[in-house]
Amino acid sequence: MPSVNLPTGSVHYTEHGQGVPLILLHANPGDSKDFEAVVPALSKTYRVLALDWPGYGQSPPPQQPESFGVLFFYQVLREFLAALALPPAFFIGNSLGGNAAARLAAESPELVRGLVLVAPGGFTTPNFVSRNFCKLQGSRFSLSPHCFASLYLKHRTASTRAMLERASTTQAAAPQITLNRAVWRGFSAPDNDLRTIAPHIKAPTLLLFGKSDPVIPASKDGKVAAKCIPSAQFVALPCGHASFAEVPELFLAEVQPFLAASNG
């Protein structure tokens, strides 16, 4: 598994295929392996690079992880693209990864050919419930990664079972829990909110939300995202938070034609 040393730390990633770069950005918790069910199909056409965010998968934890929020991961993404000198790329981002990809498209459109945002964070209208849930998840009383993932992964497949296994082992180590809680605290910060900058996204965008996602629901956050991003395509799939792992065939049926059309 290759790695690259960035100012924010060392980042490991996988790379498959050739062609236009397609960057896969995972959620919190999660790692690059979350996309294993769809990488073989995508890598037939694209140069697929799947990152482990710092502190996830095989990437070592950052220094003082308790202080990092969503903008830290956005900075990691920008540094990664610069270090590899990648041309304009496609991005598939889930939750935290979707937030970083959407922010990149809004602020640096020249770097982005197209976006697939899978239950992206940043479109939740703040309210009493959301603020207090983020507060809970950012505290020592947080749900464990395994418990939380078992709630939002609605289909049991080989991929989701592997995700749950990682959530109960590598993602349950003390440094990873510290980072997980810091990210959750960041979700309630103003920096996480994409609603004001999302209208600046000009890249072709496909929004994929899960009809049964209890964390970022299609009926609420999905509708907000669709209103905020001009000309975005919105699709609600019969799954939870990670359609690429829960219903990979349905995911690919939406994503592959979208990428082909956006690739010109």
FENUR-V597964 format. One record per residue. N is the residue number from 1. RES is the residue in one letter. PHI is phi in whole degrees, -180 to 180 (NA if undefined). Layout:
n:res:phi
N:RES:PHI
N:RES:PHI
This chain:
n:res:phi
1:M:NA
2:P:-69
3:S:-142
4:V:-138
5:N:-90
6:L:-115
7:P:-57
8:T:-86
9:G:133
10:S:-84
11:V:-123
12:H:-92
13:Y:-154
14:T:-106
15:E:-141
16:H:-140
17:G:81
18:Q:-137
19:G:120
20:V:-63
21:P:-64
22:L:-130
23:I:-99
24:L:-107
25:L:-124
26:H:-87
27:A:-95
28:N:-116
29:P:-77
30:G:157
31:D:-165
32:S:-63
33:K:-69
34:D:-59
35:F:-95
36:E:-56
37:A:-69
38:V:-113
39:V:-60
40:P:-57
41:A:-70
42:L:-68
43:S:-76
44:K:-71
45:T:-119
46:Y:-126
47:R:-85
48:V:-93
49:L:-119
50:A:-114
51:L:-86
52:D:-101
53:W:-55
54:P:-53
55:G:91
56:Y:-123
57:G:56
58:Q:-95
59:S:-85
60:P:-67
61:P:-63
62:P:-73
63:Q:-70
64:Q:50
65:P:-64
66:E:-67
67:S:-104
68:F:-98
69:G:-119
70:V:-65
71:L:-67
72:F:-62
73:F:-71
74:Y:-62
75:Q:-64
76:V:-59
77:L:-61
78:R:-62
79:E:-66
80:F:-63
81:L:-62
82:A:-69
83:A:-64
84:L:-91
85:A:49
86:L:-79
87:P:-73
88:P:-50
89:A:-126
90:F:-91
91:F:-134
92:I:-118
93:G:-125
94:N:-108
95:S:58
96:L:-56
97:G:-64
98:G:-67
99:N:-62
100:A:-64
101:A:-66
102:A:-66
103:R:-63
104:L:-61
105:A:-64
106:A:-73
107:E:-97
108:S:-137
109:P:-61
110:E:-68
111:L:-94
112:V:-123
113:R:-83
114:G:-173
115:L:-126
116:V:-119
117:L:-103
118:V:-102
119:A:46
120:P:-70
121:G:-76
122:G:110
123:F:-119
124:T:-82
125:T:-72
126:P:-59
127:N:-150
128:F:-58
129:V:-67
130:S:-64
131:R:-64
132:N:-76
133:F:-69
134:C:-62
135:K:-63
136:L:-61
137:Q:-68
138:G:-91
139:S:-113
140:R:-71
141:F:-97
142:S:-63
143:L:-65
144:S:-66
145:P:-54
146:H:-66
147:C:-62
148:F:-67
149:A:-64
150:S:-66
151:L:-81
152:Y:-98
153:L:-94
154:K:-90
155:H:-118
156:R:-96
157:T:-123
158:A:-58
159:S:-68
160:T:-71
161:R:-65
162:A:-67
163:M:-61
164:L:-66
165:E:-64
166:R:-66
167:A:-65
168:S:-93
169:T:-121
170:T:-62
171:Q:-81
172:A:-98
173:A:-69
174:A:-57
175:P:-63
176:Q:-70
177:I:-65
178:T:-60
179:L:-68
180:N:-55
181:R:-67
182:A:-63
183:V:-63
184:W:-62
185:R:-64
186:G:-68
187:F:-64
188:S:-95
189:A:-83
190:P:-57
191:D:-62
192:N:-76
193:D:-77
194:L:-98
195:R:-64
196:T:-84
197:I:-100
198:A:-59
199:P:-61
200:H:-83
201:I:-73
202:K:-107
203:A:-68
204:P:-54
205:T:-134
206:L:-114
207:L:-102
208:L:-117
209:F:-123
210:G:-94
211:K:-63
212:S:-111
213:D:-75
214:P:-83
215:V:-95
216:I:-128
217:P:-70
218:A:-62
219:S:-72
220:K:-116
221:D:-61
222:G:-61
223:K:-66
224:V:-64
225:A:-60
226:A:-64
227:K:-76
228:C:-79
229:I:-99
230:P:-59
231:S:62
232:A:-69
233:Q:-89
234:F:-117
235:V:-135
236:A:-106
237:L:-104
238:P:-80
239:C:-161
240:G:-98
241:H:-89
242:A:-133
243:S:-60
244:F:-64
245:A:-101
246:E:-84
247:V:-135
248:P:-59
249:E:-66
250:L:-67
251:F:-59
252:L:-65
253:A:-64
254:E:-90
255:V:-78
256:Q:-63
257:P:-63
258:F:-63
259:L:-64
260:A:-61
261:A:-66
262:S:-77
263:N:-81
264:G:69
